[in-house]
Amino acid sequence: MKKTIVIVDDHLLIAKALEGIIDNFKDFKVIYVAENGKDLIDKFKENNEIPDIILMDISMPIMDGFESVLWLKKNHPKIKVMALSMQGDDNSVIKMIKNGAKGYLLKNTHPKDLEEALIRLKDDGFFYPEWAEKIIFSNINNDKSNEKAVRISDREKEFLTYTVTELSYKEIAEKMCCSPRTVESYRDQLCEKLDLKTRVGLAVFALKNGFAES
């Protein structure tokens, strides 16, 4: 079954062009378009289908991407939001991610790269290109995690070394000679121990604490 997508962008021509591109992807389909966050909320209230993924522009009138993704985080946390914007500055990237976005792409991204990013978002729960990861790793503050005295097993340490790679959880399981369910258990245990919520957070922790090379 195809994953459903909603595009939130005040530029209708761009949104419709993007819709046409995505509808040619094997695993995804666009179910509707919203002009801004307020329009999206209204469509939800009108009993429109709740999507699996939202592609969110940042600069929009009435209710911009920052405010919209924060609202989604509080009201529809299961929806995966991918920021899709012309803005690639540090402040925009960090603010969108802190507000709840699980991915970030620029609008000049090639359609093939967009499809790959959506697949990664679907399978791994997040996707950040290399340029965005560098911003995240240099700006997200995990001092709270560093202050916690926790016991991390050797297998959990091994898992941490893979969090900074582009390997999927299935591929990590193959590397560690265990089942994907076991890898998910390592992830969940570490997130609980370190008070983290995402693989990005685990990767930052791994880099800052010497479990992986930067």
C-alpha positions in Angstrom: 0.0 0.0 0.0 1.3 3.4 -0.9 2.1 5.9 1.8 0.0 9.0 1.7 1.4 12.5 1.4 0.1 16.0 1.9 2.0 19.0 0.5 1.8 22.3 2.5 3.0 25.2 0.3 1.5 28.5 -0.5 2.9 28.4 -4.1 0.2 26.4 -5.9 2.2 25.9 -9.1 5.1 24.4 -7.1 2.8 22.3 -5.1 1.0 20.9 -8.1 4.3 20.3 -9.9 5.6 18.4 -6.9 2.3 16.4 -6.7 2.8 15.3 -10.3 6.4 14.2 -9.5 5.5 12.2 -6.4 2.5 10.5 -8.0 5.0 8.8 -10.3 6.8 7.3 -7.3 6.1 3.6 -6.7 5.5 3.8 -2.9 3.8 7.2 -2.5 0.8 9.3 -3.5 -0.3 12.8 -2.8 -3.9 13.0 -1.4 -4.2 16.8 -1.2 -2.5 20.1 -1.0 -2.8 22.8 1.7 -1.7 26.5 1.3 -0.4 26.9 4.9 -0.6 25.5 8.4 -4.0 27.0 9.0 -5.4 25.6 5.8 -4.0 22.2 6.8 -5.7 22.3 10.2 -9.0 23.3 8.5 -8.7 20.3 6.1 -8.1 18.0 9.1 -11.2 19.4 10.7 -13.2 18.8 7.5 -12.4 15.1 8.0 -9.9 14.9 5.2 -7.7 11.8 5.4 -4.8 12.2 7.8 -1.5 11.5 5.8 1.5 9.4 6.7 3.9 12.1 5.6 3.7 15.9 5.2 6.1 17.9 2.9 6.2 21.3 4.7 7.4 24.6 3.3 8.7 27.1 5.8 7.9 30.6 4.5 4.1 30.8 4.3 1.5 33.4 5.3 -0.9 33.1 8.2 0.8 30.0 9.7 4.3 29.2 8.6 6.3 25.9 8.7 7.8 26.5 12.1 4.4 26.9 13.8 2.8 24.2 11.7 5.3 21.5 12.5 5.1 22.3 16.2 1.3 22.0 16.0 1.6 18.7 14.3 4.1 17.4 16.9 1.6 18.2 19.6 -1.6 17.0 17.9 -0.5 14.4 15.3 2.9 13.1 16.5 2.7 10.0 14.2 2.8 12.1 11.1 6.3 12.3 9.7 7.1 15.8 8.5 9.7 16.5 5.9 10.7 20.2 5.6 11.0 21.2 1.9 12.2 24.7 1.6 14.5 27.1 -0.2 15.9 28.0 3.3 19.0 26.0 4.2 20.5 28.2 6.9 21.5 26.8 10.3 18.7 28.5 12.2 15.9 27.3 9.9 17.2 23.7 9.9 17.7 23.5 13.7 14.3 25.2 14.5 12.4 22.9 12.2 14.0 19.8 13.7 13.5 21.0 17.3 9.9 21.7 16.5 9.4 18.2 15.2 10.5 17.8 11.6 11.9 14.3 10.8 13.6 15.4 7.6 14.9 18.4 5.7 15.3 18.9 1.9 15.9 21.9 -0.3 13.5 22.6 -3.1 16.2 22.2 -5.8 16.5 18.5 -4.8 16.5 16.1 -7.8 13.3 14.0 -8.0 15.3 10.8 -7.6 16.9 12.1 -4.4 13.4 13.2 -3.2 12.1 9.6 -3.8 15.1 8.1 -1.9 14.6 10.6 1.0 10.9 9.6 1.3 11.8 6.0 1.3 14.4 6.6 4.1 11.8 8.6 6.0 9.3 5.8 5.6 11.7 3.0 6.6 14.0 4.7 9.2 11.7 7.4 10.6 13.9 10.3 9.6 16.1 11.6 6.7 18.6 14.4 6.7 21.1 14.9 3.8 24.8 15.2 4.7 24.8 19.0 4.7 21.9 19.1 7.2 23.5 16.4 9.4 26.6 18.6 9.8 24.4 21.5 11.0 22.5 19.2 13.4 25.7 17.6 14.8 27.3 21.0 15.4 24.2 22.7 17.0 22.1 20.2 18.9 23.0 20.3 22.6 22.9 16.9 24.3 24.5 18.0 27.5 21.5 16.6 29.4 22.4 13.2 28.0 26.1 13.5 28.8 25.4 14.4 32.4 23.5 11.1 33.0 25.5 8.3 34.4 24.2 5.3 32.4 25.5 1.8 31.8 25.8 1.0 28.1 26.5 -2.6 27.1 29.1 -3.6 24.5 26.4 -4.5 22.0 24.7 -1.2 22.6 28.0 0.5 22.0 28.4 -1.4 18.8 24.9 -0.3 17.7 25.8 3.4 18.5 28.7 3.2 16.1 26.3 2.4 13.3 23.8 5.2 14.1 26.1 7.8 12.4 26.1 5.8 9.2 23.5 5.7 6.4 22.7 2.1 7.1 19.0 1.2 7.7 18.1 -0.7 10.8 17.8 -3.9 8.7 21.3 -3.4 7.4 22.6 -2.7 10.9 21.0 -5.9 12.0 22.9 -7.7 9.3 26.2 -6.1 10.3 25.6 -7.1 13.9 24.4 -10.6 13.0 21.1 -10.3 14.8 17.5 -9.7 14.0 16.0 -6.3 13.1 13.8 -6.7 16.2 17.0 -7.0 18.4 18.4 -3.8 16.8 15.1 -2.0 17.6 15.5 -3.2 21.2 18.9 -1.7 21.4 17.5 1.6 20.0 14.6 1.7 22.4 16.7 0.8 25.4 19.3 3.5 24.6 16.6 6.1 23.9 15.1 5.4 27.3 18.5 5.4 29.1 19.7 8.6 27.5 16.3 10.4 27.3 16.5 10.7 23.6 13.8 10.2 21.0 15.4 9.9 17.5 18.3 8.2 15.7 19.7 11.7 15.1 19.9 12.2 18.9 21.6 8.8 19.3 24.1 9.7 16.5 24.9 13.0 18.2 25.5 11.2 21.5 27.7 8.6 19.8 29.9 11.3 18.2 30.2 13.5 21.4 31.0 10.5 23.6 33.6 8.8 21.4 31.5 5.8 20.3 31.9 6.8 16.6 34.4 8.8 14.7 33.2 12.3 13.5 
